[in-house]
Amino acid sequence: MRSMAIKLTVLAALALSACANNAPLPEPPAKGALRVATHNVHYIITSRATGSWSIADWQARKTSLDSAFKSLDADIVAFQEMESFAHSSVSMENLALDWLRDQNPDYSVAASGDPRTFPSTQPIFYRKSRLTLRDKGWFFFSETPDVIYARTYNGSYPAFASWAAFEETGTGKRFKLFNVHFDFSSRENRHRSALLVAKRIKPLIETGETVFVIGDINASSTSKPATIIADAGMRFVPVRGSTYHLNRGLNLTGPVDHLAATPDVEALGEPVVVRRKFDGVWPSDHYPVIADFRLP
């Protein structure tokens, strides 16, 4: 019976995947809303000519990724895994970042720089007419968080938070946004990463700063990592349903990509998970997630 239930679940997911091209596009943001998005776009393996996540795969999906980006109509998009992976921590090439920046001149890029001194794989795109960048930084989920490309607590691949401080044009309102990507395979790494994020944001919150924490935490909003961040003074918006789909539109898990803000920020409506192909191609194995907010 269990085997049959699994088969039926997969068949249902495949049927939904077949409708992916017809899934609705996001509605335009409300007037005055700050639209914030997160999207894990999967790294490109530059040594692989063909196959999954190869150079050929990138050529096939890059237009889809740009179409997905444009559909969000977001003021800020925080990316994870925006990396041209060359089997080392430092890669001077970032195909996805350069492509999206070239295709979207109304946006600038924060939380990125020379990869030898600033990790460039979690950039934050922002609308230049709406926001001004005031500061940026990073820290690694490690015993030595301020050492670039430091390995995680259990010695696994480096994982980190990028962040940027912005000022809203016209109003002068300021906030900081932290873009995180927690380890998918290690519960201990996720737990300790959340503790470090909480340690870094809590003093800001206590002094009255407006803060966002968004990204791929590889866990639910009721998980221990999310609870740790919430207890530091953050409030998660209720993302519902799968945000990771195995690059096949298979919606078999709960959300792992999330957006949280300090309580002084007003959430405007429900967040939206953009579950659709663009130009007949999935842009990534994660869906983009957007939410609208009003700054205090």
N, C-alpha and C positions, 0 to 999 in steps of 0.2 A: 504493500500500500504506500509506503514511504517513497519507494522508487517511482511509482506512478504519479504521486503528488509532485515530485521534483520535475518529472517530464512535463506535466501539465503547466507548472510554473514557467518552465523554459519556453514552452510553446506559446504561452500567453505573452511572455516578454518579447518573443520574436514577432508576434502579431503586432504588438505596440511599436516595435522597431520599424516595421514596414510602413507605419504611418508617420514616421519621423519627419519627412519632408513637409508634411502638412500641419505640424504642431504650430501653435500660434506664436507670433513674434511678441516681444515685450511691448506693453503699452508705453507711450511717452511718459516721462516723469512729470509729476505734479509741478505746478509753477512754484519756483523757489526751492524745490527739493534738491538735496545733494544726493545724487545717485552713485552708490558704491557697489563695486563688483569684485568677485574673486573668480579666478579661472586657472586650474592646473592644466597646462597645455602639453605635457609630456616632452621629455628631452628627445633630441635628435641624435642618433648614433652616427657620427660623421665617417666612421670607418666602415660602415655597412652600406653597400651600394643599393641593395634591394631588400625587400622584406619589411617586417614590422619596424616602424620608427627609423627607417633608413633614410638616406638622401632622396631616393626615389619616392618614398612615402611622404616625405616633407614636401616635395614638389607637387604631389597629388593633393595635399591637404592645406597648403598655405593660403590659397584663395578662400577656402572655407573658413579658416581661422580669421582672416581679415573680415569676411562677411559677418561672422559671429561677433567680432569686436564691434563693428559698426552698428549691429542690431541692438546692442546693449544701451546705446545712447547714454553712457555713464560718464560722470565727471572724474571718477577714479576707477581704474581697474588694476588690481593687484594680481600678479602672475606668479605661479610656482612652476618649477621644472622648465623654465624658459632657458634651456641650455643646449648648446651644440657639444655633445659629450665626446671627448677625445681621449678617454681613459686616463685622465688626470684631473686634479682639482682646478687647475688654471687652464682655461681655453680662451684664446684671444678672439675667437669667432663666436658670434651669437646670431645665427641665421634668422630665428623667429623674431628676436628683438629688432634687428635691423630692418626686416621686412615690414613689421607693423609700424615702426616709426616712419619709414619712408612712405607708407600708404596712408598715413594719418597725420598730416602736418599740423592739424589743430591741437595735437597733443604733444606734450613733452614727457621726458622719462626721469623719474626720481628713483632713488635707492639703487643706483647702478653707477659703474665707473670702470676704471682700469682694473681688470680682474686680478692683477697682481696685488692690488691694495684694497679693492672693494669688490665683493662678490656680485656678479652681474646677473645671476640666474633667477632672482626674485625681484624684478623691476616693478615699479609702480608707475603706470601711465596716468597722466592727469591732463585735464582740459586747461589749456593755457589761458583762455579768456576768463575762466572761473576761479582759478587758484594760482597762487604764487608759492613756489618752494622756498622754505626758510631754513631747512636743515635736513640732514639725512644721516643714516648710520646703519649699523648691523651688530649682531652678536650671535655667537654660535652656541648650540645646545651641547655644552661640553663642560668639563671641569675647568677649562681655560677659555671662557666665552669670548674674550677680547683678542684671542689669537685666531687670525684668519685661517679658515679651512681646518680648524681643530676637529678631530673626530669626536663622535658622540660618546656618551657616558660608558657604553659597552664596547667602544672601539669600532663601531660601524661607520658607514660613510658620513661625511660631514652634513649636518643639517643646521638651519639657522633661521633667524628672524631678520628681515630688513625693515627699516622704518623711515618715515619721512614726516616732516613738520610742514604744515601748509597754512596759508592765510587766504581767506576768501576775499575776492575782489569786491570792492564797494563797501562791504560791512566791516572788514578788518578782523572778522572772527577767525580764531586760530584753533588748530587741533593737530594731534599726532596720530598717525596710522601705522600700526604694526602688521606686517605681512609675514605669516608663519607657515611652516611646513614641517609637521611632526613625522617621525619615523613610522612607517606603515607596519613594520614587522615586530617591533619591540615595545611591549607595554611599559617596561621600565623607562625606556628612552622617552616615550610620550609623557609619562608621569613627571619625570624630572625636567623635561623641556617646559611643561606647563608651569612648574614651580619657578623656573627661571623667568619666564614671561611675567608671571605674577609679581616676582621680586622687582622686575624692571619697571612695571607700570604702576605699582601701588603708590610709590612716592609722588608720581605725577598726579594721580587721582586725588591723593590727599591734599595736594596744593591747589585743587580746583581745575586742573587741565582737562580738556575734552579729549578723549582717547577712543580710537577704534582698534580692535584686534580682529583680523580677518584672515582667511586662508584655509588650507587643507590640514586639519588636525588628525585625520585618519581615525576619527572616533565620533560618536554621537554627541549631541548637545547635553545629554544627561550623563555622559561618561565622567570618569574621575578627572582627566585633563581639563575638560570643559568646566567642571565644577570648581576646580582650583582657580581658573581664570575668572569665573563668575564671582567667587568669594573675594577676589581682589578688588571687586567693585564694578564688574562689567555685566551687561545684560545682553544675552543672545536673542536675536530675532528667530522666529520659529520656522526654520527651513524644513520642508516636508518632502519625504520620498527620496529616491536615489539621486545622488549627485555624481556617482561613479558608475560607469555602465559597461566596462570591459571593452570599450571601443566597438561595441556591437548594439548599443541601445538596449542592453539587458538590465532592467531595473530591479535588481535582486537584493539590494541592501538599503539600509537607511542612509541619511545624509552624512557625509564626512567633511564637506566644505561648508564653512560657517562664517557668519558676520556677527560681531558683538560691538557694543558701544557703551559708553558711560551713561548713567541714567539721565544726565542733563540733555541728551540727544533724544529727540522725538522720532520714533519709527513711524513712517507714513504707510500704512497698509502692510500687507504680507510680502515677504521676499518671494522672488520668482526664480525658478530653476528653468533654464532655457533648454528644454529637451528636444532638440531637433538637429537634423543635418542642415548644412548649408551647401548649396551647389552640388547636392547629392552625396556629400562626403561628411563624415564626422570630423570636426576640427580637432578633437582630442578624445581621450578616454574618460574625461570628466566633463560634465556640463558646466557652463558658466552659471553663477548665482548672483542675483542683483537684489538690492534693497534700497528704498528711498528713505532719506532722513531729513530732519530739519535741525540745523545747528542751533544751540542756545543763544 
